Amino acid sequence: MLRRWWVAATITVFIFLSVAVAVGEVSAVAVRLSSGQTVYVPIYSHIYSGDRERPVLLTATLSIRNTDPRHQITITVVDYYDSNGRLIKHFLDQPLQLTGMASTRFVIGESDKSGGSGANFIVKWTAQGKIVPPIIEAVMISTKMQQGISFISRGQVVQETGK
């Protein structure tokens, strides 16, 4: 009798834990909605190579992709800063609208070393209501002769700015 109770209790605990894990996995993939954010994006206008730290110049492309299929976002700020935190350039004179699934880009040319290896963008966006946040990332690339280097860096939300 005790053995049957132990088996039943073990099965009950197993089922409970399985459901708890399954529910936790579902909620872990839930999309966090937002109506606006300030996003920091690392940019590398150059990186260093070899023992002598020889700079490798890179073209950097900031990509902003509205991932919400039905709602527009408004990009209000795209500012480029150098390694010391000094503002180098405002990219927007007026807000930029991105319809659902649209994207835009801003390019820092390979010969532009003004940002340094610790350059960054600050991007601010807003929406009329809570939406799926955009993907904001940078792609850095350089090719010389038969060698190339490329990598990405994802933006990091530093402030929720929506209502």
DABELRA-V648665 format. One record per residue. RES is the residue in one letter. SS is DSSP state (a for helix, b for strand, c for the rest). PSI is psi as a letter, one per 20 degrees, with the letter a starting at -180 (none if undefined). Layout:
# DABELRA-V648665
{{RES	SS	PSI} {RES	SS	PSI}}
This chain:
# DABELRA-V648665
{{M	c	g} {L	a	h} {R	a	g} {R	a	g} {W	a	g} {W	a	g} {V	a	g} {A	a	g} {A	a	g} {T	a	g} {I	a	g} {T	a	g} {V	a	g} {F	a	g} {I	a	g} {F	a	g} {L	a	h} {S	a	g} {V	a	g} {A	a	g} {V	a	g} {A	a	g} {V	a	g} {G	a	h} {E	a	h} {V	a	g} {S	a	h} {A	a	h} {V	c	j} {A	c	q} {V	c	p} {R	c	p} {L	b	q} {S	b	q} {S	b	j} {G	b	q} {Q	b	q} {T	b	p} {V	b	p} {Y	b	p} {V	b	o} {P	b	p} {I	c	q} {Y	c	o} {S	c	i} {H	b	q} {I	b	r} {Y	b	q} {S	b	q} {G	c	r} {D	c	h} {R	c	j} {E	c	l} {R	b	p} {P	b	p} {V	b	o} {L	b	q} {L	c	q} {T	b	p} {A	b	p} {T	b	o} {L	b	p} {S	b	p} {I	b	o} {R	b	o} {N	c	o} {T	c	i} {D	c	p} {P	c	i} {R	c	i} {H	c	q} {Q	c	q} {I	b	q} {T	b	p} {I	b	p} {T	b	h} {V	b	p} {V	b	n} {D	b	p} {Y	b	p} {Y	b	q} {D	c	a} {S	c	h} {N	c	j} {G	c	j} {R	c	p} {L	b	p} {I	b	g} {K	b	p} {H	b	p} {F	c	i} {L	c	p} {D	c	h} {Q	c	q} {P	c	q} {L	b	p} {Q	b	p} {L	b	o} {T	c	r} {G	c	p} {M	c	j} {A	c	r} {S	b	r} {T	b	r} {R	b	q} {F	b	p} {V	b	p} {I	b	o} {G	c	q} {E	c	h} {S	c	i} {D	c	o} {K	c	j} {S	c	h} {G	c	h} {G	c	a} {S	c	i} {G	c	k} {A	c	r} {N	b	r} {F	b	q} {I	b	p} {V	b	p} {K	b	p} {W	b	q} {T	b	r} {A	b	r} {Q	b	h} {G	b	a} {K	b	p} {I	b	r} {V	b	p} {P	c	q} {P	c	r} {I	b	p} {I	b	o} {E	b	r} {A	b	q} {V	b	p} {M	b	p} {I	b	q} {S	b	q} {T	b	p} {K	b	p} {M	c	d} {Q	c	j} {Q	b	q} {G	b	q} {I	b	q} {S	b	q} {F	b	r} {I	b	q} {S	b	p} {R	b	q} {G	c	q} {Q	b	p} {V	b	p} {V	b	i} {Q	b	p} {E	b	p} {T	c	i} {G	c	r} {K	c	none}}
